[in-house]
């Protein structure tokens, strides 16, 4: 099934986190009972780009599989970003996401390598609480933040899944900490099988940006994965409209594919 490297690694990591991944009625159904409000943990993966007239069929399929969901999310198992009859989805309120899939055999140290922060894997409860506080700060600073209480519940569940995967030896979540134990930047890097590892949730506190923290973490975690996990291919996905893609390219990643997805957020109010 692995046409899209991005979705191949997405499905591997969702399974690692405890999701159910099943083929059904011409698509793949991804369900995360442990995190029921995770939009991209509860979605349908289409085998190809939609054709004219497909909107109603796919909408019915989603509503059948996820009757309580207020959102609608569809992945497209292609690698070239060709969206087919996406116009009908956009007219129905969907956002069409085309993210860049980048890979590297190994990373190189960023030009601005941060030596002030303490860079390490997360350890005890205080570290994981610091990771949650970082995620909440990043959401609050977003131009379109998600509702704080709902986002806190989602982020706490997501970090619990990362922690369980780390405890199982399948990867690690990394942080850059200041002297007071505040987490300034963080990311996860987890084994997707067959020598492939995928980065997750690369974030930097709004007050700590432009210090080289994210690049330092990406490089440090990548070198660790090569030794600890036997990783041969590192995968990271970036929004091409955001500056992170350029950062990843500066530490050795090169774009290869496009990850395509359709998303409609829950109605407000």
Backbone torsions as a table, in degrees:
resi	resn	phi	psi	omega
1	UNK	NA	-15.3	-168.2
2	UNK	-76.9	85.2	169.6
3	UNK	-88.0	-51.1	179.8
4	UNK	-89.0	120.2	176.3
5	UNK	-62.3	-36.5	-179.0
6	UNK	-62.9	-47.6	-179.4
7	UNK	-74.0	-30.1	174.3
8	UNK	-57.9	-46.6	179.9
9	UNK	-74.3	-35.4	175.6
10	UNK	-56.6	-49.0	-177.9
11	UNK	-64.9	-38.8	178.3
12	UNK	-61.5	-42.7	-178.9
13	UNK	-73.9	-34.7	175.9
14	UNK	-63.1	-41.4	176.5
15	UNK	-61.0	-42.7	-180.0
16	UNK	-59.3	-34.2	-179.4
17	UNK	-82.8	-3.7	177.8
18	UNK	103.4	10.3	179.9
19	UNK	-75.8	156.6	171.7
20	UNK	-93.7	128.0	179.6
21	UNK	-125.2	112.6	-173.4
22	UNK	-136.2	142.5	171.4
23	UNK	-81.7	135.5	179.9
24	UNK	-161.2	127.0	173.3
25	UNK	53.0	46.8	174.0
26	UNK	80.3	12.6	177.7
27	UNK	-148.3	178.1	174.2
28	UNK	-108.7	129.4	178.7
29	UNK	-102.7	123.5	178.6
30	UNK	-111.9	122.9	-176.6
31	UNK	-132.1	130.8	-179.1
32	UNK	-117.5	86.1	-178.3
33	UNK	-59.6	-30.0	-179.5
34	UNK	-74.7	-15.4	179.8
35	UNK	-142.7	73.1	-170.5
36	UNK	-68.5	-13.1	178.2
37	UNK	-103.0	10.5	177.5
38	UNK	-81.0	106.0	-174.0
39	UNK	-57.6	-45.5	-177.3
40	UNK	-93.1	16.2	167.4
41	UNK	-109.6	-4.6	179.5
42	UNK	-138.2	87.7	-173.3
43	UNK	-152.5	170.3	174.4
44	UNK	-108.8	137.5	176.2
45	UNK	-105.4	109.9	178.3
46	UNK	-73.5	145.4	179.9
47	UNK	-76.1	-15.9	-178.6
48	UNK	-158.5	170.6	178.3
49	UNK	-63.6	145.5	-177.9
50	UNK	-67.2	150.5	177.8
51	UNK	-105.3	164.7	177.8
52	UNK	-53.4	134.4	179.8
53	UNK	89.5	-1.6	-176.0
54	UNK	-81.6	-17.4	-173.3
55	UNK	-55.4	-51.0	-176.3
56	UNK	-63.3	-40.4	-178.7
57	UNK	-64.1	-45.2	-178.5
58	UNK	-71.1	-35.2	177.2
59	UNK	-63.7	-43.3	177.3
60	UNK	-62.8	-39.7	-179.8
61	UNK	-62.7	-43.0	179.4
62	UNK	-64.1	-46.6	-176.8
63	UNK	-65.2	-29.7	176.3
64	UNK	-69.1	-42.1	-177.4
65	UNK	-77.9	-31.8	-176.2
66	UNK	-130.8	69.1	-172.9
67	UNK	-65.8	-22.0	-178.8
68	UNK	-92.8	-6.3	-173.6
69	UNK	-77.6	135.5	174.9
70	UNK	-87.9	-15.1	-179.0
71	UNK	-99.9	171.4	172.5
72	UNK	-137.1	122.9	-179.6
73	UNK	-134.5	132.6	180.0
74	UNK	-133.6	124.6	168.4
75	UNK	-91.3	154.5	179.0
76	UNK	-120.9	118.6	-173.8
77	UNK	-82.2	66.7	174.9
78	UNK	-130.9	170.5	-178.2
79	UNK	-120.3	-5.3	-173.3
80	UNK	-106.3	-3.3	178.8
81	UNK	79.7	2.8	178.2
82	UNK	-67.8	121.6	-169.3
83	UNK	-99.6	0.4	177.8
84	UNK	57.9	-133.2	-177.1
85	UNK	-86.3	54.9	-178.5
86	UNK	-70.9	-21.6	-176.7
87	UNK	-56.5	-39.1	179.7
88	UNK	-64.4	-37.1	178.0
89	UNK	-68.0	-42.4	179.0
90	UNK	-62.7	-40.6	177.9
91	UNK	-63.8	-25.3	179.0
92	UNK	-89.8	9.1	174.8
93	UNK	96.7	10.6	179.1
94	UNK	-84.7	144.9	168.1
95	UNK	-91.2	136.6	176.2
96	UNK	-102.9	117.8	-177.7
97	UNK	-105.2	126.9	172.7
98	UNK	-120.5	100.4	-178.3
99	UNK	-102.7	150.1	-178.5
100	UNK	-86.2	130.9	177.2
101	UNK	-100.1	119.2	-177.1
102	UNK	-116.5	147.2	179.5
103	UNK	-133.8	158.3	175.4
104	UNK	-153.0	144.3	172.4
105	UNK	-75.8	-33.9	172.9
106	UNK	-158.6	159.7	-179.1
107	UNK	-98.9	166.7	173.6
108	UNK	-121.0	150.7	-177.8
109	UNK	-62.0	137.7	179.1
110	UNK	-68.2	154.7	178.9
111	UNK	-58.8	-40.5	176.2
112	UNK	-100.0	85.5	-179.8
113	UNK	-88.6	119.5	-174.6
114	UNK	-81.1	120.7	178.9
115	UNK	-111.1	4.9	-179.4
116	UNK	-87.6	-38.7	-179.2
117	UNK	-80.8	157.0	173.2
118	UNK	-89.7	115.3	-177.3
119	UNK	-103.6	121.1	-177.7
120	UNK	-163.9	168.2	173.2
121	UNK	-72.6	149.7	177.7
122	UNK	-67.6	146.4	-176.0
123	UNK	-121.5	-93.4	-173.1
124	UNK	-87.5	-174.2	-177.6
125	UNK	-54.8	-35.8	-178.9
126	UNK	-63.9	-37.9	178.3
127	UNK	-65.5	-44.0	-178.3
128	UNK	-69.7	-31.5	174.2
129	UNK	-67.5	-38.5	177.4
130	UNK	-63.4	-36.2	177.2
131	UNK	-65.2	-39.0	177.6
132	UNK	-65.0	-43.6	179.5
133	UNK	-62.1	-37.0	176.2
134	UNK	-61.7	-47.1	-178.5
135	UNK	-61.8	-38.9	179.1
136	UNK	-66.6	-38.5	179.3
137	UNK	-66.8	-39.1	178.9
138	UNK	-65.7	-42.8	178.0
139	UNK	-62.9	-42.7	-178.2
140	UNK	-62.6	-30.4	-178.8
141	UNK	-86.8	-7.3	-179.0
142	UNK	-67.5	141.6	177.3
143	UNK	-59.3	-27.5	176.6
144	UNK	-126.8	71.5	-175.5
145	UNK	-67.5	148.6	173.4
146	UNK	-79.2	156.7	-177.0
147	UNK	-54.8	126.6	-168.9
148	UNK	-56.6	-46.2	-176.9
149	UNK	-66.4	-43.0	178.7
150	UNK	-64.7	-40.8	-179.0
151	UNK	-67.0	-38.5	178.1
152	UNK	-58.8	-44.6	-179.7
153	UNK	-63.6	-44.9	178.3
154	UNK	-61.3	-48.7	-175.7
155	UNK	-64.2	-37.8	179.2
156	UNK	-64.7	-41.4	178.2
157	UNK	-66.5	-39.3	-179.5
158	UNK	-64.2	-43.6	179.2
159	UNK	-66.7	-34.4	176.3
160	UNK	-62.6	-38.2	177.8
161	UNK	-67.5	-41.0	176.3
162	UNK	-61.7	-41.2	-178.3
163	UNK	-64.5	-40.9	178.6
164	UNK	-63.8	-40.7	178.7
165	UNK	-65.5	-38.8	177.5
166	UNK	-65.2	-44.0	-179.9
167	UNK	-62.3	-28.3	179.3
168	UNK	-82.6	-1.4	178.0
169	UNK	82.1	18.5	-175.9
170	UNK	-98.1	13.0	-178.6
171	UNK	148.0	-163.7	-177.9
172	UNK	-158.5	154.8	171.5
173	UNK	-105.9	132.1	-173.6
174	UNK	-113.5	150.0	176.5
175	UNK	-138.9	154.2	169.8
176	UNK	-111.9	118.1	-171.1
177	UNK	-113.0	146.6	172.6
178	UNK	-88.2	-177.8	-174.3
179	UNK	-65.5	-21.8	-179.5
180	UNK	-91.7	3.9	179.4
181	UNK	86.3	6.7	177.4
182	UNK	-78.9	134.1	-179.5
183	UNK	-84.6	119.4	-176.0
184	UNK	-93.3	-27.9	-179.2
185	UNK	-155.4	153.7	-178.5
186	UNK	-157.8	161.8	175.1
187	UNK	-165.8	160.1	171.6
188	UNK	-112.4	153.6	174.1
189	UNK	-142.6	117.8	-170.4
190	UNK	-132.4	148.9	-176.2
191	UNK	-74.0	123.4	177.9
192	UNK	-102.5	5.4	178.9
193	UNK	93.8	156.1	175.5
194	UNK	56.0	37.2	175.9
195	UNK	77.8	14.3	-178.6
196	UNK	-111.3	135.2	175.1
197	UNK	-129.7	144.9	-174.3
198	UNK	-121.3	132.3	174.3
199	UNK	-76.6	149.3	179.3
200	UNK	-139.1	144.8	167.4
201	UNK	50.9	55.6	176.0
202	UNK	-79.2	114.6	-175.6
203	UNK	-142.0	148.8	175.3
204	UNK	-131.9	138.2	179.6
205	UNK	-57.8	138.2	-179.3
206	UNK	-54.4	-28.8	-178.9
207	UNK	-86.3	-1.8	-174.3
208	UNK	-124.6	19.2	-177.4
209	UNK	-79.3	162.7	179.3
210	UNK	65.7	29.5	176.0
211	UNK	-114.2	4.8	-178.8
212	UNK	80.3	12.4	-174.9
213	UNK	-67.5	-48.4	-177.3
214	UNK	-63.9	-44.1	178.6
215	UNK	-61.9	-39.3	178.1
216	UNK	-63.2	-42.5	179.0
217	UNK	-66.4	-45.1	-179.7
218	UNK	-57.4	-46.1	-179.1
219	UNK	-67.2	-47.8	-176.9
220	UNK	-62.0	-45.3	179.7
221	UNK	-66.3	-37.9	179.3
222	UNK	-63.2	-43.1	178.0
223	UNK	-65.0	-39.1	177.2
224	UNK	-61.6	-43.9	-177.4
225	UNK	-63.5	-36.7	179.1
226	UNK	-61.4	-38.0	-178.9
227	UNK	-84.1	-47.0	-171.4
228	UNK	-82.1	-34.0	-175.5
229	UNK	-107.4	-9.1	-175.1
230	UNK	71.5	28.6	-176.8
231	UNK	-69.2	133.1	175.3
232	UNK	-108.9	-26.5	179.9
233	UNK	-130.7	120.9	175.8
234	UNK	-96.3	134.9	-178.2
235	UNK	-123.4	134.6	175.8
236	UNK	-142.1	145.3	-177.3
237	UNK	-119.5	135.3	-174.6
238	UNK	-137.1	148.3	171.6
239	UNK	-74.9	118.6	-176.3
240	UNK	-65.4	-17.8	179.4
241	UNK	-84.9	-3.7	-176.5
242	UNK	-110.0	156.9	-173.7
243	UNK	-70.6	-13.7	-174.1
244	UNK	-62.0	-33.0	-178.7
245	UNK	-60.1	-43.1	178.6
246	UNK	-62.6	-37.6	177.8
247	UNK	-61.4	-45.4	-178.5
248	UNK	-64.9	-37.2	178.7
249	UNK	-67.0	-33.0	179.1
250	UNK	-68.0	-22.2	178.6
251	UNK	-102.1	14.3	168.9
252	UNK	114.1	-1.3	179.3
253	UNK	-82.6	151.3	177.1
254	UNK	-131.4	136.9	-179.7
255	UNK	-69.9	143.6	179.5
256	UNK	-137.4	-36.9	-177.1
257	UNK	-132.8	174.9	173.3
258	UNK	-123.1	128.6	174.5
259	UNK	-94.0	125.3	-174.8
260	UNK	-110.4	133.7	177.0
261	UNK	-150.7	150.7	176.0
262	UNK	-114.6	133.2	-177.6
263	UNK	-139.6	132.2	171.0
264	UNK	-122.6	120.8	-176.7
265	UNK	-71.4	159.2	175.3
266	UNK	-61.4	147.4	176.9
267	UNK	-65.0	138.4	-180.0
268	UNK	-77.8	150.3	178.7
269	UNK	81.8	NA	NA
